[in-house]
Amino acid sequence: MNSTIGRIALFIVLLTLSCTHGSNRVEEVKTPLKHIVLLDLKETCTAEEEALIVLRLTSLSRIEGVHNLSVSRRTETEDPRALEDYDVMLSMEFESIEKLKAYAVDEHHLAIRKSLATYVDSAPRVIDSME
């Protein structure tokens, strides 16, 4: 009987240790930081210029730390709740806030921002979120 109680006690200790160790592993899992940018283009922007803007924004995927880059154009859905004051949406993910900060000062990113300044009507709006 003592051997059974000892085994049960050992099981409980091992279970407790594995649960504690498991909780540390949960903290190690990285949740991506989602970074969304909404651009409002000038009324004078032509379809060709808008296509060029999308192409330039797509090139941001080559920057280290950028994951799951997506560039899309606003679509009219007749939903009264939908935002209307943007034309292009840029969406990407980063492994951490530090990676986002490195992206913000990356030379290629800054060059793209500068090259698009003449086409953008107002300051970009940004949404950052993490699960």
PyMOL CGO cylinders between C-alpha atoms (Angstrom):
from pymol import cmd
from pymol.cgo import CYLINDER

trace = [
    CYLINDER, 0.00, 0.00, 0.00, 2.86, 2.40, 0.80, 0.3, 1, 1, 1, 1, 1, 1,
    CYLINDER, 2.86, 2.40, 0.80, 4.21, 1.75, -2.68, 0.3, 1, 1, 1, 1, 1, 1,
    CYLINDER, 4.21, 1.75, -2.68, 0.84, 2.78, -4.18, 0.3, 1, 1, 1, 1, 1, 1,
    CYLINDER, 0.84, 2.78, -4.18, 0.73, 5.99, -2.11, 0.3, 1, 1, 1, 1, 1, 1,
    CYLINDER, 0.73, 5.99, -2.11, 4.33, 6.72, -3.11, 0.3, 1, 1, 1, 1, 1, 1,
    CYLINDER, 4.33, 6.72, -3.11, 3.50, 6.26, -6.77, 0.3, 1, 1, 1, 1, 1, 1,
    CYLINDER, 3.50, 6.26, -6.77, 0.47, 8.53, -6.47, 0.3, 1, 1, 1, 1, 1, 1,
    CYLINDER, 0.47, 8.53, -6.47, 2.54, 11.18, -4.70, 0.3, 1, 1, 1, 1, 1, 1,
    CYLINDER, 2.54, 11.18, -4.70, 5.25, 10.92, -7.37, 0.3, 1, 1, 1, 1, 1, 1,
    CYLINDER, 5.25, 10.92, -7.37, 2.59, 11.21, -10.09, 0.3, 1, 1, 1, 1, 1, 1,
    CYLINDER, 2.59, 11.21, -10.09, 1.15, 14.36, -8.48, 0.3, 1, 1, 1, 1, 1, 1,
    CYLINDER, 1.15, 14.36, -8.48, 4.61, 15.94, -8.18, 0.3, 1, 1, 1, 1, 1, 1,
    CYLINDER, 4.61, 15.94, -8.18, 5.47, 15.14, -11.79, 0.3, 1, 1, 1, 1, 1, 1,
    CYLINDER, 5.47, 15.14, -11.79, 2.08, 16.42, -12.98, 0.3, 1, 1, 1, 1, 1, 1,
    CYLINDER, 2.08, 16.42, -12.98, 2.54, 19.66, -11.05, 0.3, 1, 1, 1, 1, 1, 1,
    CYLINDER, 2.54, 19.66, -11.05, 6.03, 20.17, -12.45, 0.3, 1, 1, 1, 1, 1, 1,
    CYLINDER, 6.03, 20.17, -12.45, 4.90, 19.47, -16.01, 0.3, 1, 1, 1, 1, 1, 1,
    CYLINDER, 4.90, 19.47, -16.01, 2.02, 21.94, -15.67, 0.3, 1, 1, 1, 1, 1, 1,
    CYLINDER, 2.02, 21.94, -15.67, 4.37, 24.62, -14.38, 0.3, 1, 1, 1, 1, 1, 1,
    CYLINDER, 4.37, 24.62, -14.38, 6.86, 23.91, -17.16, 0.3, 1, 1, 1, 1, 1, 1,
    CYLINDER, 6.86, 23.91, -17.16, 4.04, 23.89, -19.71, 0.3, 1, 1, 1, 1, 1, 1,
    CYLINDER, 4.04, 23.89, -19.71, 2.89, 27.36, -18.64, 0.3, 1, 1, 1, 1, 1, 1,
    CYLINDER, 2.89, 27.36, -18.64, 6.37, 28.69, -19.40, 0.3, 1, 1, 1, 1, 1, 1,
    CYLINDER, 6.37, 28.69, -19.40, 6.12, 27.25, -22.89, 0.3, 1, 1, 1, 1, 1, 1,
    CYLINDER, 6.12, 27.25, -22.89, 2.88, 29.13, -23.48, 0.3, 1, 1, 1, 1, 1, 1,
    CYLINDER, 2.88, 29.13, -23.48, 4.69, 32.40, -22.79, 0.3, 1, 1, 1, 1, 1, 1,
    CYLINDER, 4.69, 32.40, -22.79, 7.35, 31.46, -25.36, 0.3, 1, 1, 1, 1, 1, 1,
    CYLINDER, 7.35, 31.46, -25.36, 4.83, 31.18, -28.20, 0.3, 1, 1, 1, 1, 1, 1,
    CYLINDER, 4.83, 31.18, -28.20, 5.04, 34.33, -30.29, 0.3, 1, 1, 1, 1, 1, 1,
    CYLINDER, 5.04, 34.33, -30.29, 1.83, 35.99, -31.37, 0.3, 1, 1, 1, 1, 1, 1,
    CYLINDER, 1.83, 35.99, -31.37, 2.23, 38.06, -34.51, 0.3, 1, 1, 1, 1, 1, 1,
    CYLINDER, 2.23, 38.06, -34.51, 1.78, 41.81, -34.36, 0.3, 1, 1, 1, 1, 1, 1,
    CYLINDER, 1.78, 41.81, -34.36, -0.64, 42.81, -37.11, 0.3, 1, 1, 1, 1, 1, 1,
    CYLINDER, -0.64, 42.81, -37.11, 0.12, 46.15, -38.76, 0.3, 1, 1, 1, 1, 1, 1,
    CYLINDER, 0.12, 46.15, -38.76, -2.50, 47.70, -41.04, 0.3, 1, 1, 1, 1, 1, 1,
    CYLINDER, -2.50, 47.70, -41.04, -2.05, 50.97, -42.93, 0.3, 1, 1, 1, 1, 1, 1,
    CYLINDER, -2.05, 50.97, -42.93, -4.88, 52.80, -44.71, 0.3, 1, 1, 1, 1, 1, 1,
    CYLINDER, -4.88, 52.80, -44.71, -3.93, 55.23, -47.48, 0.3, 1, 1, 1, 1, 1, 1,
    CYLINDER, -3.93, 55.23, -47.48, -6.22, 57.92, -48.85, 0.3, 1, 1, 1, 1, 1, 1,
    CYLINDER, -6.22, 57.92, -48.85, -5.05, 58.79, -52.36, 0.3, 1, 1, 1, 1, 1, 1,
    CYLINDER, -5.05, 58.79, -52.36, -5.51, 62.15, -54.05, 0.3, 1, 1, 1, 1, 1, 1,
    CYLINDER, -5.51, 62.15, -54.05, -8.55, 62.52, -56.32, 0.3, 1, 1, 1, 1, 1, 1,
    CYLINDER, -8.55, 62.52, -56.32, -6.18, 63.21, -59.23, 0.3, 1, 1, 1, 1, 1, 1,
    CYLINDER, -6.18, 63.21, -59.23, -4.47, 59.82, -58.88, 0.3, 1, 1, 1, 1, 1, 1,
    CYLINDER, -4.47, 59.82, -58.88, -4.91, 57.83, -62.09, 0.3, 1, 1, 1, 1, 1, 1,
    CYLINDER, -4.91, 57.83, -62.09, -5.49, 54.08, -62.37, 0.3, 1, 1, 1, 1, 1, 1,
    CYLINDER, -5.49, 54.08, -62.37, -1.91, 53.68, -63.63, 0.3, 1, 1, 1, 1, 1, 1,
    CYLINDER, -1.91, 53.68, -63.63, -0.54, 55.59, -60.66, 0.3, 1, 1, 1, 1, 1, 1,
    CYLINDER, -0.54, 55.59, -60.66, -2.64, 53.51, -58.27, 0.3, 1, 1, 1, 1, 1, 1,
    CYLINDER, -2.64, 53.51, -58.27, -1.27, 50.32, -59.87, 0.3, 1, 1, 1, 1, 1, 1,
    CYLINDER, -1.27, 50.32, -59.87, 2.27, 51.69, -59.40, 0.3, 1, 1, 1, 1, 1, 1,
    CYLINDER, 2.27, 51.69, -59.40, 1.50, 52.43, -55.74, 0.3, 1, 1, 1, 1, 1, 1,
    CYLINDER, 1.50, 52.43, -55.74, 0.30, 48.87, -55.19, 0.3, 1, 1, 1, 1, 1, 1,
    CYLINDER, 0.30, 48.87, -55.19, 3.44, 47.53, -56.89, 0.3, 1, 1, 1, 1, 1, 1,
    CYLINDER, 3.44, 47.53, -56.89, 5.73, 49.69, -54.73, 0.3, 1, 1, 1, 1, 1, 1,
    CYLINDER, 5.73, 49.69, -54.73, 3.92, 48.69, -51.54, 0.3, 1, 1, 1, 1, 1, 1,
    CYLINDER, 3.92, 48.69, -51.54, 4.21, 45.02, -52.47, 0.3, 1, 1, 1, 1, 1, 1,
    CYLINDER, 4.21, 45.02, -52.47, 8.00, 45.44, -52.59, 0.3, 1, 1, 1, 1, 1, 1,
    CYLINDER, 8.00, 45.44, -52.59, 7.97, 46.01, -48.83, 0.3, 1, 1, 1, 1, 1, 1,
    CYLINDER, 7.97, 46.01, -48.83, 7.77, 42.22, -48.45, 0.3, 1, 1, 1, 1, 1, 1,
    CYLINDER, 7.77, 42.22, -48.45, 11.53, 42.02, -49.04, 0.3, 1, 1, 1, 1, 1, 1,
    CYLINDER, 11.53, 42.02, -49.04, 12.26, 43.85, -45.78, 0.3, 1, 1, 1, 1, 1, 1,
    CYLINDER, 12.26, 43.85, -45.78, 13.50, 41.55, -43.03, 0.3, 1, 1, 1, 1, 1, 1,
    CYLINDER, 13.50, 41.55, -43.03, 10.81, 40.87, -40.43, 0.3, 1, 1, 1, 1, 1, 1,
    CYLINDER, 10.81, 40.87, -40.43, 7.82, 41.52, -42.71, 0.3, 1, 1, 1, 1, 1, 1,
    CYLINDER, 7.82, 41.52, -42.71, 5.47, 38.53, -42.95, 0.3, 1, 1, 1, 1, 1, 1,
    CYLINDER, 5.47, 38.53, -42.95, 2.17, 37.91, -44.75, 0.3, 1, 1, 1, 1, 1, 1,
    CYLINDER, 2.17, 37.91, -44.75, 2.19, 41.20, -46.63, 0.3, 1, 1, 1, 1, 1, 1,
    CYLINDER, 2.19, 41.20, -46.63, -1.03, 42.02, -48.43, 0.3, 1, 1, 1, 1, 1, 1,
    CYLINDER, -1.03, 42.02, -48.43, -1.92, 45.11, -50.46, 0.3, 1, 1, 1, 1, 1, 1,
    CYLINDER, -1.92, 45.11, -50.46, -5.53, 45.62, -51.48, 0.3, 1, 1, 1, 1, 1, 1,
    CYLINDER, -5.53, 45.62, -51.48, -7.84, 48.29, -52.82, 0.3, 1, 1, 1, 1, 1, 1,
    CYLINDER, -7.84, 48.29, -52.82, -11.02, 49.41, -51.10, 0.3, 1, 1, 1, 1, 1, 1,
    CYLINDER, -11.02, 49.41, -51.10, -14.14, 47.75, -52.45, 0.3, 1, 1, 1, 1, 1, 1,
    CYLINDER, -14.14, 47.75, -52.45, -17.57, 49.35, -52.32, 0.3, 1, 1, 1, 1, 1, 1,
    CYLINDER, -17.57, 49.35, -52.32, -19.93, 46.95, -50.54, 0.3, 1, 1, 1, 1, 1, 1,
    CYLINDER, -19.93, 46.95, -50.54, -22.75, 49.40, -49.73, 0.3, 1, 1, 1, 1, 1, 1,
    CYLINDER, -22.75, 49.40, -49.73, -22.28, 48.58, -46.04, 0.3, 1, 1, 1, 1, 1, 1,
    CYLINDER, -22.28, 48.58, -46.04, -23.04, 51.81, -44.13, 0.3, 1, 1, 1, 1, 1, 1,
    CYLINDER, -23.04, 51.81, -44.13, -20.59, 50.79, -41.39, 0.3, 1, 1, 1, 1, 1, 1,
    CYLINDER, -20.59, 50.79, -41.39, -17.62, 50.49, -43.76, 0.3, 1, 1, 1, 1, 1, 1,
    CYLINDER, -17.62, 50.49, -43.76, -14.82, 53.03, -43.73, 0.3, 1, 1, 1, 1, 1, 1,
    CYLINDER, -14.82, 53.03, -43.73, -14.80, 55.09, -46.89, 0.3, 1, 1, 1, 1, 1, 1,
    CYLINDER, -14.80, 55.09, -46.89, -11.92, 57.52, -46.49, 0.3, 1, 1, 1, 1, 1, 1,
    CYLINDER, -11.92, 57.52, -46.49, -9.18, 55.25, -47.80, 0.3, 1, 1, 1, 1, 1, 1,
    CYLINDER, -9.18, 55.25, -47.80, -8.28, 53.75, -51.16, 0.3, 1, 1, 1, 1, 1, 1,
    CYLINDER, -8.28, 53.75, -51.16, -5.48, 51.27, -50.44, 0.3, 1, 1, 1, 1, 1, 1,
    CYLINDER, -5.48, 51.27, -50.44, -4.94, 48.97, -47.45, 0.3, 1, 1, 1, 1, 1, 1,
    CYLINDER, -4.94, 48.97, -47.45, -1.58, 47.53, -46.54, 0.3, 1, 1, 1, 1, 1, 1,
    CYLINDER, -1.58, 47.53, -46.54, -1.53, 44.63, -44.08, 0.3, 1, 1, 1, 1, 1, 1,
    CYLINDER, -1.53, 44.63, -44.08, 1.45, 42.73, -42.68, 0.3, 1, 1, 1, 1, 1, 1,
    CYLINDER, 1.45, 42.73, -42.68, 2.65, 40.90, -39.61, 0.3, 1, 1, 1, 1, 1, 1,
    CYLINDER, 2.65, 40.90, -39.61, 5.74, 41.16, -37.40, 0.3, 1, 1, 1, 1, 1, 1,
    CYLINDER, 5.74, 41.16, -37.40, 7.09, 38.79, -34.77, 0.3, 1, 1, 1, 1, 1, 1,
    CYLINDER, 7.09, 38.79, -34.77, 7.47, 41.60, -32.23, 0.3, 1, 1, 1, 1, 1, 1,
    CYLINDER, 7.47, 41.60, -32.23, 7.18, 45.32, -31.63, 0.3, 1, 1, 1, 1, 1, 1,
    CYLINDER, 7.18, 45.32, -31.63, 10.97, 45.52, -32.00, 0.3, 1, 1, 1, 1, 1, 1,
    CYLINDER, 10.97, 45.52, -32.00, 10.69, 44.11, -35.54, 0.3, 1, 1, 1, 1, 1, 1,
    CYLINDER, 10.69, 44.11, -35.54, 8.01, 46.70, -36.35, 0.3, 1, 1, 1, 1, 1, 1,
    CYLINDER, 8.01, 46.70, -36.35, 10.28, 49.46, -35.03, 0.3, 1, 1, 1, 1, 1, 1,
    CYLINDER, 10.28, 49.46, -35.03, 13.15, 48.19, -37.19, 0.3, 1, 1, 1, 1, 1, 1,
    CYLINDER, 13.15, 48.19, -37.19, 10.83, 48.18, -40.21, 0.3, 1, 1, 1, 1, 1, 1,
    CYLINDER, 10.83, 48.18, -40.21, 9.79, 51.78, -39.48, 0.3, 1, 1, 1, 1, 1, 1,
    CYLINDER, 9.79, 51.78, -39.48, 13.37, 53.00, -39.99, 0.3, 1, 1, 1, 1, 1, 1,
    CYLINDER, 13.37, 53.00, -39.99, 14.36, 50.59, -42.76, 0.3, 1, 1, 1, 1, 1, 1,
    CYLINDER, 14.36, 50.59, -42.76, 15.86, 52.43, -45.76, 0.3, 1, 1, 1, 1, 1, 1,
    CYLINDER, 15.86, 52.43, -45.76, 13.63, 50.71, -48.33, 0.3, 1, 1, 1, 1, 1, 1,
    CYLINDER, 13.63, 50.71, -48.33, 10.50, 51.47, -46.28, 0.3, 1, 1, 1, 1, 1, 1,
    CYLINDER, 10.50, 51.47, -46.28, 11.47, 55.12, -45.96, 0.3, 1, 1, 1, 1, 1, 1,
    CYLINDER, 11.47, 55.12, -45.96, 12.21, 55.34, -49.72, 0.3, 1, 1, 1, 1, 1, 1,
    CYLINDER, 12.21, 55.34, -49.72, 8.78, 53.88, -50.54, 0.3, 1, 1, 1, 1, 1, 1,
    CYLINDER, 8.78, 53.88, -50.54, 7.08, 56.33, -48.17, 0.3, 1, 1, 1, 1, 1, 1,
    CYLINDER, 7.08, 56.33, -48.17, 8.90, 59.24, -49.80, 0.3, 1, 1, 1, 1, 1, 1,
    CYLINDER, 8.90, 59.24, -49.80, 8.05, 58.05, -53.33, 0.3, 1, 1, 1, 1, 1, 1,
    CYLINDER, 8.05, 58.05, -53.33, 4.35, 57.79, -52.47, 0.3, 1, 1, 1, 1, 1, 1,
    CYLINDER, 4.35, 57.79, -52.47, 4.05, 61.16, -50.74, 0.3, 1, 1, 1, 1, 1, 1,
    CYLINDER, 4.05, 61.16, -50.74, 2.91, 62.95, -53.91, 0.3, 1, 1, 1, 1, 1, 1,
    CYLINDER, 2.91, 62.95, -53.91, 0.00, 60.54, -54.34, 0.3, 1, 1, 1, 1, 1, 1,
    CYLINDER, 0.00, 60.54, -54.34, -1.30, 60.47, -50.77, 0.3, 1, 1, 1, 1, 1, 1,
    CYLINDER, -1.30, 60.47, -50.77, -3.97, 62.98, -49.78, 0.3, 1, 1, 1, 1, 1, 1,
    CYLINDER, -3.97, 62.98, -49.78, -3.62, 62.76, -45.99, 0.3, 1, 1, 1, 1, 1, 1,
    CYLINDER, -3.62, 62.76, -45.99, -1.53, 61.12, -43.30, 0.3, 1, 1, 1, 1, 1, 1,
    CYLINDER, -1.53, 61.12, -43.30, -1.84, 57.32, -43.35, 0.3, 1, 1, 1, 1, 1, 1,
    CYLINDER, -1.84, 57.32, -43.35, -3.98, 55.79, -40.63, 0.3, 1, 1, 1, 1, 1, 1,
    CYLINDER, -3.98, 55.79, -40.63, -2.49, 52.85, -38.78, 0.3, 1, 1, 1, 1, 1, 1,
    CYLINDER, -2.49, 52.85, -38.78, -4.01, 49.98, -36.84, 0.3, 1, 1, 1, 1, 1, 1,
    CYLINDER, -4.01, 49.98, -36.84, -1.70, 47.74, -34.79, 0.3, 1, 1, 1, 1, 1, 1,
    CYLINDER, -1.70, 47.74, -34.79, -3.05, 44.74, -32.93, 0.3, 1, 1, 1, 1, 1, 1,
    CYLINDER, -3.05, 44.74, -32.93, -1.90, 41.57, -31.24, 0.3, 1, 1, 1, 1, 1, 1,
    CYLINDER, -1.90, 41.57, -31.24, -3.93, 38.61, -30.03, 0.3, 1, 1, 1, 1, 1, 1,
]
cmd.load_cgo(trace, "trace")
